[in-house]
């Protein structure tokens, strides 16, 4: 039952090239930076990553992207990463853009064993009709386009069939966890971290505070340990702000 690993490097040591990977966090909030760094040091490539966003150019998943370790991204928001845009538009990176709520539900469904679901999001758009450019050709044409999706009408409204997401590994960050893998998140770090953890077949959680079993109030556990296979204590406490803004002096 003790799922604690001695280091982030040990916790991801068997992650292979070509793996699918769900990564938690929202912007730069709650990203598993220690684990991302360990994956980078591991040297694996051709990673197919599912995450709300791809970090920024020099932090988070942007570090893996910069060194061409990621071959495919499934994301909702990618606007803060110039290298991401460059690789996508030049045909170096395959990208599936997914409405944010749909992405969250696809991850949750994968963790719950639900293979697919109908949602109104994307109905009547290229999300349903297909043809969105997933990968560009070097000449600017579309090399790979999204396929059309099944639609049905319920109560006079069109719904789109979306498939669940499961991945080989998931990397998440929690404010607190115990040796059994029970996790507690804080504020915006709740966005996508629990869902990514549910979707991974092997989920690795880095925690800012490690406690003994029984110390967490069961009513305050956000994710039960059944979804987590490995736990590692954070060693890098560096947290960054995605876009710093200040108010003008009055």
C-alpha positions as CSV (number, residue, x, y, z in Angstrom):
1,X,0.0,0.0,0.0
2,X,3.0,2.3,0.4
3,X,3.1,4.0,-3.1
4,X,5.9,6.5,-2.3
5,X,8.9,6.5,-4.7
6,X,12.3,8.0,-3.7
7,X,12.4,10.5,-6.5
8,X,10.6,11.8,-9.6
9,X,13.2,10.1,-11.8
10,X,12.4,6.7,-10.2
11,X,8.7,7.3,-10.5
12,X,8.8,7.8,-14.3
13,X,11.8,5.5,-15.1
14,X,9.6,3.0,-17.1
15,X,7.8,5.6,-19.2
16,X,8.6,4.5,-22.8
17,X,9.0,6.5,-26.0
18,X,5.7,6.8,-27.8
19,X,3.7,6.7,-24.6
20,X,0.4,8.5,-24.2
21,X,0.5,10.9,-21.3
22,X,-2.2,12.9,-19.4
23,X,-0.7,15.9,-17.6
24,X,-2.6,17.9,-15.0
25,X,-2.6,21.6,-14.3
26,X,-4.3,24.8,-15.5
27,X,-2.1,27.3,-17.2
28,X,1.0,27.1,-15.0
29,X,-1.1,26.4,-11.9
30,X,-0.8,23.0,-10.5
31,X,1.5,21.6,-13.1
32,X,3.7,18.6,-12.1
33,X,6.9,20.4,-12.8
34,X,9.2,17.9,-11.0
35,X,7.7,15.0,-13.0
36,X,7.9,16.9,-16.3
37,X,11.6,17.6,-15.6
38,X,12.2,13.9,-14.9
39,X,10.5,12.9,-18.1
40,X,12.7,15.4,-19.9
41,X,15.9,14.0,-18.3
42,X,14.7,10.5,-19.2
43,X,15.2,11.4,-22.8
44,X,12.1,9.7,-24.3
45,X,10.4,11.2,-27.3
46,X,7.3,10.8,-29.6
47,X,5.1,11.5,-26.6
48,X,1.4,12.0,-27.3
49,X,0.2,14.3,-24.6
50,X,-3.2,15.2,-23.3
51,X,-3.3,18.5,-21.3
52,X,-5.4,21.6,-21.1
53,X,-2.4,23.6,-22.4
54,X,1.2,23.1,-23.2
55,X,2.9,25.4,-20.7
56,X,5.0,28.3,-21.9
57,X,8.2,28.3,-24.0
58,X,10.6,27.7,-21.0
59,X,8.4,26.1,-18.4
60,X,6.1,23.1,-17.9
61,X,5.4,21.0,-21.0
62,X,7.0,23.7,-23.1
63,X,10.4,22.3,-22.1
64,X,9.5,18.9,-23.6
65,X,8.0,20.6,-26.7
66,X,11.1,22.8,-27.2
67,X,13.3,19.7,-27.5
68,X,10.9,17.9,-29.9
69,X,9.8,15.3,-27.4
70,X,6.1,15.7,-28.1
71,X,4.7,14.5,-31.4
72,X,1.0,15.1,-30.6
73,X,-1.0,17.4,-28.3
74,X,-4.7,17.1,-27.3
75,X,-5.5,20.5,-25.7
76,X,-8.0,23.3,-25.3
77,X,-5.8,26.4,-24.9
78,X,-2.4,26.9,-26.4
79,X,-2.2,30.7,-26.8
80,X,0.8,31.4,-24.5
81,X,3.4,29.2,-26.3
82,X,5.0,30.7,-29.4
83,X,7.1,27.5,-30.1
84,X,3.9,25.5,-30.0
85,X,2.3,27.7,-32.7
86,X,5.5,27.5,-34.8
87,X,5.7,23.7,-34.7
88,X,2.0,23.3,-35.4
89,X,1.9,25.7,-38.3
90,X,5.1,24.2,-39.8
91,X,3.8,20.7,-39.7
92,X,6.1,19.5,-37.0
93,X,3.4,18.9,-34.4
94,X,0.0,17.2,-34.6
95,X,-2.7,19.1,-32.6
96,X,-6.2,18.1,-31.6
97,X,-8.0,21.1,-30.2
98,X,-10.9,20.2,-28.0
99,X,-13.5,22.4,-26.2
100,X,-12.4,22.7,-22.6
101,X,-15.5,21.2,-21.0
102,X,-15.4,18.3,-23.5
103,X,-11.8,17.6,-22.8
104,X,-12.5,17.5,-19.0
105,X,-15.4,15.1,-19.6
106,X,-13.5,12.9,-21.9
107,X,-10.8,12.4,-19.2
108,X,-13.4,11.8,-16.5
109,X,-15.3,9.4,-18.7
110,X,-12.1,7.5,-19.3
111,X,-11.4,7.2,-15.6
112,X,-15.0,6.0,-15.0
113,X,-15.0,3.3,-17.7
114,X,-17.5,5.2,-19.9
115,X,-16.4,4.7,-23.5
116,X,-18.2,7.7,-25.0
117,X,-20.9,10.3,-24.4
118,X,-23.0,12.8,-26.3
119,X,-22.5,16.6,-25.8
120,X,-24.0,19.7,-27.4
121,X,-20.6,21.4,-27.5
122,X,-19.3,21.6,-31.1
123,X,-22.6,20.7,-32.8
124,X,-22.9,22.4,-36.1
125,X,-19.2,23.2,-36.3
126,X,-16.1,21.5,-37.7
127,X,-15.7,19.7,-34.4
128,X,-18.6,17.6,-35.5
129,X,-18.3,17.9,-39.3
130,X,-14.6,17.2,-39.4
131,X,-11.9,18.9,-41.5
132,X,-10.1,20.7,-38.7
133,X,-6.3,20.6,-39.4
134,X,-4.6,18.2,-37.0
135,X,-1.3,18.4,-38.8
136,X,-0.1,20.7,-41.6
137,X,2.1,19.7,-44.5
138,X,5.4,21.6,-45.0
139,X,3.8,23.5,-47.9
140,X,1.0,24.8,-45.7
141,X,-1.7,22.3,-46.8
142,X,-3.5,20.0,-44.5
143,X,-1.7,16.7,-44.0
144,X,-4.1,15.2,-41.4
145,X,-7.6,16.5,-40.8
146,X,-10.1,15.6,-38.0
147,X,-12.7,13.0,-39.0
148,X,-16.4,13.6,-38.9
149,X,-18.2,12.6,-35.7
150,X,-21.5,10.9,-35.1
151,X,-24.3,13.2,-34.2
152,X,-27.8,12.6,-32.8
153,X,-30.7,14.8,-32.0
154,X,-32.2,14.7,-28.5
155,X,-35.1,16.9,-27.7
156,X,-34.7,18.9,-30.9
157,X,-31.0,19.7,-30.2
158,X,-28.0,18.2,-32.0
159,X,-25.4,16.4,-29.9
160,X,-21.9,15.2,-30.8
161,X,-20.5,11.8,-29.8
162,X,-17.2,12.2,-28.1
163,X,-14.9,9.3,-27.1
164,X,-13.4,8.9,-23.7
165,X,-9.6,9.4,-23.1
166,X,-7.4,7.0,-21.3
167,X,-3.6,7.2,-21.4
168,X,-0.6,5.0,-20.6
169,X,0.6,7.4,-17.9
170,X,-0.7,10.4,-16.0
171,X,1.4,13.1,-14.2
172,X,-0.4,15.3,-11.6
173,X,0.5,17.6,-8.7
174,X,-1.4,17.9,-5.4
175,X,-1.0,20.1,-2.4
176,X,-1.1,17.2,0.0
177,X,-1.1,13.4,-0.3
178,X,-0.5,10.3,1.8
179,X,1.4,7.1,1.2
180,X,-1.7,5.4,-0.1
181,X,-2.1,7.9,-2.9
182,X,-5.1,9.9,-1.5
183,X,-4.8,13.5,-2.7
184,X,-5.9,16.9,-1.8
185,X,-5.7,19.8,-4.3
186,X,-5.8,23.6,-3.8
187,X,-8.0,26.1,-5.7
188,X,-7.2,26.2,-9.5
189,X,-5.0,23.1,-9.2
190,X,-8.3,21.2,-9.0
191,X,-8.7,21.9,-12.7
192,X,-7.7,18.9,-14.7
193,X,-5.4,17.3,-12.1
194,X,-8.0,14.9,-10.7
195,X,-9.4,14.2,-14.2
196,X,-6.0,13.4,-15.6
197,X,-5.2,11.2,-12.7
198,X,-8.4,9.2,-13.3
199,X,-7.6,8.7,-17.0
200,X,-4.0,7.3,-16.6
201,X,-3.4,3.6,-16.3
202,X,-0.3,4.4,-14.3
203,X,-0.8,7.7,-12.4
204,X,2.2,9.4,-10.7
205,X,1.4,12.2,-8.3
206,X,3.9,14.7,-7.0
207,X,2.8,16.2,-3.6
208,X,4.0,19.3,-1.8
209,X,3.3,17.7,1.5
210,X,3.4,14.0,2.3
211,X,1.5,12.7,5.3
212,X,0.9,9.4,6.9
213,X,-2.2,7.3,6.2
214,X,-5.1,8.4,8.4
215,X,-3.9,12.0,8.7
216,X,-6.1,13.2,5.9
217,X,-9.8,13.8,6.7
218,X,-11.7,11.4,4.4
219,X,-14.3,14.0,3.8
220,X,-11.6,16.4,2.4
221,X,-9.9,13.9,0.0
222,X,-10.4,15.1,-3.5
223,X,-9.1,12.0,-5.2
224,X,-9.0,8.6,-3.6
225,X,-5.8,6.6,-3.8
226,X,-7.3,3.9,-6.0
227,X,-6.6,6.2,-9.0
228,X,-2.9,6.7,-8.0
229,X,-0.1,4.2,-8.4
230,X,3.0,6.2,-7.4
231,X,3.6,9.2,-5.1
232,X,6.7,11.4,-4.9
233,X,7.5,14.4,-2.7
234,X,8.1,17.6,-4.5
235,X,11.7,18.9,-4.3
236,X,11.4,21.9,-6.6
237,X,9.0,24.5,-5.0
238,X,9.4,27.0,-7.9
239,X,6.0,28.2,-9.1
240,X,5.6,30.7,-12.0
241,X,2.9,33.0,-13.2
242,X,1.8,32.6,-16.8
243,X,1.2,36.2,-17.5
244,X,2.0,38.8,-14.9
245,X,-0.1,41.9,-14.9
246,X,0.0,44.9,-12.6
247,X,-2.5,47.7,-12.0
248,X,-1.5,51.2,-12.8
249,X,-0.8,53.4,-9.8
250,X,-3.8,55.5,-8.8
